[in-house]
Amino acid sequence: MFQGLKTECTACSSRGSQAFRHDFTMAFQPIFDINSGKVFAQEALVRPIGDGSAWDVIKHVTETNRYSFDQKCRTQAIAVASRLGIDTRLSINFMPNAVYNPEHCIQATLQAAERYAFPTDRLIFEFTEAEAVRDTGHLVGIVESYRARGFMTAIDDFGAGYAGLGLLCDLHPDIVKIDMALVRGIAGDPRRRKIVGAIHDLCVDLGIAVMAEGIEEAADADALRELGIKLVQGFYFARPAYERLILSPEAGFSAKA
């Protein structure tokens, strides 16, 4: 599946990393511009071969094979998306604690991009607040290294993880993805409106794009639009598609200029 692609560097192998020996592929869930209805990016999500959930793959990740898994996620996302003819940005989740040296650990990703003629300036790397960051300075170094190469970066699950505003201040990512726990039910919850509205306004002031994830209801989508949030993702618009790119929102969504 990864034949011909280097998936780990010598420096990381010497640290005792073991190969992730379970095959997997990717599903893709689009991120839409709520005003135009066009795809902003496709997020790559791990899936087992044939059928199953992300957990069927992730449950095999350990401290010793975490690096190899992270590398394979990157290369497989580029490989599958390229085979499907992606022409938008590609968002890939990465594990900060699996990156030993950003300059070394990015080499397999660059090799995959070159092999599949994928423009590296279309890559977005997401890291989640759900994973405790062991060394904020190290994460800052990763983000700065990626930014220097022209990659975009995003904080996933913002508002429901470990770091919050401190990490936002230190990293200054390109995109903040507001966690579904704050998004769901926002249409009928004034407190959620105020919190999400404040996050949006703060990020706009800092020059950071805001995306809302986990949207399942039309009323919530309308409430987010009223707050000025343009980038959206969730089952209301499109569910993840196994080895397939969804290019337009599902029926029931009407773009508003």
Backbone torsions as a table, in degrees:
resi	resn	phi	psi	omega
1	MET	NA	-35.7	179.5
2	PHE	-110.5	25.0	-175.8
3	GLN	-57.6	131.5	177.0
4	GLY	86.9	-6.5	-179.9
5	LEU	-109.3	126.7	175.4
6	LYS	-73.0	126.4	-175.8
7	THR	-115.4	5.2	169.7
8	GLU	-159.7	153.7	-177.3
9	CYS	-96.9	159.1	-177.5
10	THR	-60.4	-39.7	-178.5
11	ALA	-60.3	-41.2	-178.0
12	CYS	-76.7	-33.9	177.6
13	SER	-61.9	-37.1	-178.4
14	SER	-67.4	-15.3	179.1
15	ARG	-85.3	3.5	176.7
16	GLY	96.7	12.9	179.0
17	SER	-67.3	137.0	177.0
18	GLN	-107.8	155.1	-178.0
19	ALA	-69.7	142.4	172.1
20	PHE	-85.1	112.3	-166.9
21	ARG	-100.2	14.8	179.9
22	HIS	-106.4	125.1	179.8
23	ASP	-72.3	148.1	175.7
24	PHE	-156.3	166.9	178.0
25	THR	-130.2	-159.7	-175.7
26	MET	-132.4	142.1	162.9
27	ALA	-103.7	161.9	-178.9
28	PHE	-132.0	132.7	175.8
29	GLN	-119.7	123.6	-176.7
30	PRO	-74.1	150.6	168.6
31	ILE	-108.2	122.7	-174.3
32	PHE	-104.9	152.8	163.8
33	ASP	-84.0	115.4	-171.8
34	ILE	-66.5	-23.3	-178.6
35	ASN	-81.5	-38.8	-177.5
36	SER	-98.7	-21.4	-175.3
37	GLY	78.2	6.0	-179.1
38	LYS	-88.8	155.0	179.1
39	VAL	-75.4	127.6	174.2
40	PHE	-87.9	-41.3	-179.4
41	ALA	-160.0	162.2	172.0
42	GLN	-113.4	125.5	177.3
43	GLU	-92.0	127.8	179.4
44	ALA	-85.7	131.1	-177.2
45	LEU	-129.1	130.2	-175.7
46	VAL	-66.9	142.8	175.7
47	ARG	-145.2	146.2	175.0
48	PRO	-69.0	158.4	177.8
49	ILE	-64.9	129.7	176.3
50	GLY	95.1	-72.1	-176.6
51	ASP	-161.8	155.7	177.2
52	GLY	132.2	-175.2	-176.3
53	SER	-109.2	171.6	177.2
54	ALA	-58.6	-36.2	-178.3
55	TRP	-59.7	-31.6	179.2
56	ASP	-62.5	-21.1	175.9
57	VAL	-96.1	-49.7	-172.5
58	ILE	-64.0	-27.7	-178.4
59	LYS	-63.5	-15.9	179.6
60	HIS	-91.7	-2.4	-179.1
61	VAL	-78.8	131.0	179.0
62	THR	-127.7	174.6	177.3
63	GLU	-60.8	-33.2	-175.2
64	THR	-83.5	-24.6	-180.0
65	ASN	-111.1	8.5	-177.5
66	ARG	-59.2	-41.8	-178.9
67	TYR	-63.5	-47.3	-179.6
68	SER	-61.8	-40.4	178.3
69	PHE	-62.5	-46.0	179.5
70	ASP	-59.1	-43.1	179.5
71	GLN	-65.2	-42.4	-179.5
72	LYS	-66.8	-34.5	177.3
73	CYS	-60.1	-43.6	-178.3
74	ARG	-64.5	-51.2	-175.9
75	THR	-68.6	-37.9	180.0
76	GLN	-69.1	-38.3	177.9
77	ALA	-59.6	-45.6	179.6
78	ILE	-66.2	-42.2	-178.4
79	ALA	-62.7	-50.0	-176.5
80	VAL	-69.7	-43.9	179.9
81	ALA	-61.5	-40.0	178.9
82	SER	-66.4	-40.6	177.8
83	ARG	-62.1	-31.8	-179.6
84	LEU	-83.6	-3.9	176.6
85	GLY	82.1	33.0	-179.7
86	ILE	-58.3	137.9	177.4
87	ASP	-129.8	18.5	177.0
88	THR	-121.2	-173.1	174.1
89	ARG	-67.0	153.8	177.2
90	LEU	-121.2	122.4	-178.6
91	SER	-102.1	124.6	-176.2
92	ILE	-121.5	129.7	175.5
93	ASN	-78.2	137.3	175.6
94	PHE	-131.1	160.1	-175.5
95	MET	-107.8	105.1	-177.2
96	PRO	-53.8	-36.3	-177.4
97	ASN	-74.7	-5.5	177.6
98	ALA	-96.7	-6.1	-178.0
99	VAL	-97.5	112.2	179.6
100	TYR	-83.0	-48.5	179.8
101	ASN	-137.7	113.0	-173.5
102	PRO	-59.1	-34.2	-179.6
103	GLU	-70.0	-36.9	178.4
104	HIS	-77.6	-43.7	-172.0
105	CYS	-73.2	-14.1	179.8
106	ILE	-86.1	-8.3	-172.0
107	GLN	-63.0	-40.5	179.2
108	ALA	-64.1	-36.4	177.4
109	THR	-64.3	-44.0	179.5
110	LEU	-65.4	-37.2	178.3
111	GLN	-64.9	-41.7	178.1
112	ALA	-65.0	-43.4	178.8
113	ALA	-60.8	-40.2	178.9
114	GLU	-67.8	-42.5	-178.2
115	ARG	-62.8	-39.5	-176.6
116	TYR	-99.8	10.2	177.9
117	ALA	53.7	42.7	179.6
118	PHE	-95.8	123.8	-179.2
119	PRO	-64.4	123.5	-176.3
120	THR	-67.6	-21.3	179.1
121	ASP	-75.5	-1.1	174.5
122	ARG	-97.6	2.4	-178.7
123	LEU	-87.8	133.7	172.6
124	ILE	-118.6	128.8	176.2
125	PHE	-108.3	121.1	-179.9
126	GLU	-102.6	135.9	169.0
127	PHE	-123.7	145.1	-173.4
128	THR	-99.4	144.5	173.0
129	GLU	-71.1	-11.9	-178.1
130	ALA	-70.8	-19.8	177.0
131	GLU	-99.1	119.1	-179.3
132	ALA	-61.0	127.3	179.9
133	VAL	-82.3	120.3	-175.8
134	ARG	-75.5	-28.8	-176.0
135	ASP	-145.3	100.5	-177.8
136	THR	-60.6	-38.4	179.1
137	GLY	-61.0	-38.6	177.8
138	HIS	-65.1	-41.9	179.3
139	LEU	-65.0	-40.3	176.2
140	VAL	-58.5	-41.4	178.4
141	GLY	-62.7	-39.4	177.7
142	ILE	-63.0	-49.0	-177.9
143	VAL	-61.9	-42.6	179.6
144	GLU	-65.3	-38.1	177.5
145	SER	-64.6	-42.6	179.6
146	TYR	-66.7	-41.3	179.5
147	ARG	-61.8	-39.1	179.9
148	ALA	-64.1	-26.6	178.8
149	ARG	-89.1	-0.6	178.1
150	GLY	92.3	3.7	177.4
151	PHE	-75.8	153.0	169.4
152	MET	-94.1	153.3	177.3
153	THR	-128.0	152.7	-178.4
154	ALA	-142.0	142.8	169.2
155	ILE	-92.7	120.2	179.1
156	ASP	-91.5	156.3	175.1
157	ASP	56.6	36.3	-176.9
158	PHE	-66.1	132.8	179.1
159	GLY	99.4	-1.5	-178.8
160	ALA	-137.6	21.2	-175.2
161	GLY	-125.3	-148.5	-170.4
162	TYR	-88.7	-30.8	-163.1
163	ALA	-106.0	-52.0	178.0
164	GLY	72.0	-139.3	-170.4
165	LEU	-65.7	-31.3	178.7
166	GLY	-61.3	-44.2	179.5
167	LEU	-67.9	-37.3	177.4
168	LEU	-60.2	-42.0	-179.7
169	CYS	-67.1	-42.5	-176.6
170	ASP	-71.2	-36.6	-170.5
171	LEU	-96.1	-36.0	-174.4
172	HIS	47.9	66.8	-180.0
173	PRO	-71.7	170.4	176.8
174	ASP	-77.5	-32.1	-174.6
175	ILE	-137.2	141.9	170.2
176	VAL	-117.0	126.2	178.5
177	LYS	-102.5	111.8	-177.1
178	ILE	-74.4	129.2	-174.5
179	ASP	-62.6	149.0	-178.0
180	MET	-61.8	-24.4	179.3
181	ALA	-63.6	-28.5	176.9
182	LEU	-89.9	-21.2	-173.6
183	VAL	-87.7	-43.4	-174.8
184	ARG	-68.4	126.5	-179.6
185	GLY	85.7	8.3	-175.8
186	ILE	-63.8	-28.1	-178.1
187	ALA	-61.5	-32.5	-177.4
188	GLY	-111.3	16.0	-175.3
189	ASP	-130.3	101.1	-178.9
190	PRO	-58.3	-32.1	-179.3
191	ARG	-67.8	-43.2	177.2
192	ARG	-63.3	-39.5	177.8
193	ARG	-58.5	-45.6	-177.9
194	LYS	-65.7	-43.1	-178.8
195	ILE	-66.0	-49.2	-179.5
196	VAL	-65.4	-39.3	177.2
197	GLY	-61.9	-39.2	179.3
198	ALA	-67.9	-40.1	176.5
199	ILE	-61.8	-44.5	179.2
200	HIS	-59.8	-49.2	-176.9
201	ASP	-64.3	-39.7	178.7
202	LEU	-62.6	-46.6	-178.7
203	CYS	-64.8	-39.9	177.6
204	VAL	-60.3	-42.5	178.1
205	ASP	-62.2	-31.5	-178.9
206	LEU	-89.4	-1.8	-179.3
207	GLY	77.0	29.4	-179.2
208	ILE	-111.8	131.4	177.3
209	ALA	-73.5	148.0	-178.4
210	VAL	-116.4	134.5	176.6
211	MET	-128.2	140.3	176.5
212	ALA	-107.7	132.6	-178.5
213	GLU	-118.5	161.2	177.2
214	GLY	79.5	24.5	-177.7
215	ILE	-78.8	127.7	-177.9
216	GLU	-125.5	-11.2	-175.6
217	GLU	-126.3	144.8	179.6
218	ALA	-61.0	-38.9	-177.9
219	ALA	-63.7	-38.3	178.1
220	ASP	-67.2	-39.6	177.8
221	ALA	-61.1	-42.4	179.4
222	ASP	-65.3	-40.1	-179.9
223	ALA	-64.1	-40.2	179.5
224	LEU	-67.4	-38.2	177.0
225	ARG	-62.3	-41.3	179.5
226	GLU	-63.8	-28.9	178.1
227	LEU	-80.0	-7.4	178.5
228	GLY	96.5	6.2	179.8
229	ILE	-79.5	126.6	-173.8
230	LYS	-102.2	-33.3	-176.1
231	LEU	-96.7	128.1	-173.1
232	VAL	-139.0	154.3	179.1
233	GLN	-153.0	141.5	177.8
234	GLY	160.6	169.8	-177.6
235	PHE	-61.5	-26.9	179.2
236	TYR	-60.6	-35.2	-179.2
237	PHE	-91.6	-45.4	-180.0
238	ALA	-172.3	136.5	174.5
239	ARG	-83.8	160.9	174.5
240	PRO	-58.4	139.4	-178.1
241	ALA	-115.8	126.6	-177.4
242	TYR	-67.2	116.4	179.8
243	GLU	46.8	43.2	179.6
244	ARG	-149.8	145.5	177.5
245	LEU	-103.5	122.6	174.4
246	ILE	-90.4	125.9	-170.8
247	LEU	-105.1	-7.7	179.0
248	SER	-147.7	153.3	179.5
249	PRO	-63.1	154.4	177.5
250	GLU	-69.5	164.8	-179.5
251	ALA	-54.3	143.2	179.5
252	GLY	106.8	-15.6	177.5
253	PHE	-101.9	123.1	177.8
254	SER	-117.3	122.0	-179.0
255	ALA	-69.1	143.6	177.4
256	LYS	-122.2	130.8	-178.7
257	ALA	-72.5	NA	NA
